[in-house]
Amino acid sequence: MPLPVPPSGQRLIDGAATGRQMPPQISIADNEFALVDPSGEVTPLDHLPSGPALDMIVIDRNPITCKIYWGKDFNRSEIVPPLCWSDNGKAPSTGAQTPQSATCDTCPHNVIGSSISKISGARIKSCQDLKKFAVLVVDHPGVYLFQIKPGSFKAWNNYLSYLQMQKLPDGGKPDLCHVVTRVTFVGQGLMDFEAHQLIDDEMANRVVEVWEKNKQSDLTGLMVGKFDQPITALIGAPAQQMPAQPLPAPQPAPAPQPQPAPQQQAKQNGGDAFGQTQKRSPGRPKKTTPAPQQAPTTQQAQQNAPSAFGMQAPAQPSAEMNSRLDAAFNLPLKK
């Protein structure tokens, strides 16, 4: 009798886990390379005559700089999740235990000087940056998560620049999946990288095999956190989903305050009705600078709107302005 297949067509084991599981990964604890499976079992890698080394082939990566915040000194003997982390580059992950901020950009732990390195004594961020890669390990089956920490960023970028300047035998440019990258230690927790050799046919087949499986379920994408989602509850709902707010009721215009007569105001200021002290020629009105006006009313805006031919309609002086002009120049207003 054939084995039964679930009616949905999906394997029951998929999605049956109780929480976020640790993927197979490469440990660099104590400057030793080791393979760690999801159960925590550790398999140390052999040394070269020159010391510990890791030969790997990069087959996937998260283009985002990931972040992790432990909230205390990391202890390998304690299998506990970090307080907060993000693989999406925007905000704490939906899987974060205790989100520390609405966004990563505004998090106080994401600031240089929020912590001090116990190795170098330098000012660093208490929320650590990481680059995540999915790799194959030469002479070992399976796919592993490999993480690069800030102390090795410069060496990694120099390695990438070196690769970009090289050429393959066919004239093309090598990619990370075309070469065996050898990783060694140059200090406590500090790594260096070099192109050891081009991959052979067997290695190329392993790379393609993983990529073919990813077409059904992108396991390497999950491993490096490509699909991590931010906690939107802390960020806020999108604007189009926010409830509409009622417009405020229009407020009545304030009652005009009594103003002193223009002549009296001019005498108090030692000038004319507009506070000016410039002399003017007899019989000719003095040039004046009008006082700042309040925002135009709807009627004024319609009067000042451009005409159909792009010409600006002349503005009409207000009753208050007419009164002030009459008092200042003692001229009769045209009706």
Steps between C-alpha positions, in 0.01 A plus 500: 500500500645840403569751773213749548535854377328786692191631310646851484804371315728661760720301735373504856853537635531835323377766739468261794789655695417691818726797441792648310759226464874554478618410148817297443780751537873554522643592839818705546509469880850513650645557151404149393277414206228247576171382347199526731177317417150613616523274806821673611737216416844636409734355235846666505669553163851375433794738519742586225871499584470877539204474741119498493344555160162476331455426129152604393291589193252784537168410335264763645506817709275754667570836330384676819736563790332303778494597868497313829470628858563262789450749784779332700836330454466212257540161665531197271402266782157664520271412213281811514379722218611862471267766638467671165616438145421597144581350161283750309701821548197703613375399843503217754396167357158355568691220675690733733444416866519856637503770229712795609376772267240574234771508232866406480598855401355646822623226735740625771690168479573563131736790581879484509603547861203315648748225594874443539684208339653269759762393244622833364349752744355690204163672507251277320126444468328278754274380218743308281505512120526172309530384140335162444591243234392149410808291416611153405800363690756306299501128589189536720136447396223749563453876491613724786441854620821705509501842670755779475529749786611866482863427594538306174299734274808678364677175411183368334452814291865487392446139391193597297696780331774252412251257342338775297835578338564138393403318180390144438664290228207581269545872560209540741514635853501253789212494748511375858337172390783439249784481749596319816548772760755416766439663839772529765547688826723806531401594854252417772173460310648679198496320165677536169385372160672383184401330175643150538394346166226485242230243577523167316215310333399318817476825695307664215248215505449551875432870446247435222329227703430742786372765261263248341359412841457869576251523212258295710588649837763772534683345794815707458291817481337405828837416649646846434180684597392633161133472592517652847211739566510809727261548789251739346307550826788711632546692179132581446244404240539630144353843443223374275378272778482769766142605593393829350504788745213759493601845388490765775194726504565844350570764762342846478736777400624709797334836547716788373687682773466880520799673345627852578442765238774501236606856579526424874702182430732695273568758768574229756751335263656824388401437139203456273205267533717197401780581746730631228729802552613552141448844350274544200471764232217752546181405321612144425400194706783333690601145398399266774544135590162341581466321831504118488163364401318203641424197286252599223136410539321281247366809325846658482650176368240489224570863414876433483472177302663499150268571209441258216792652308749486786462866594474590867185691595573828683455475877232721654600696814307409812275746683758528779775583251283761330440664838871505582591643156235768538631601840867486395477696176182700570381418151144430399445141394357431162154352511 
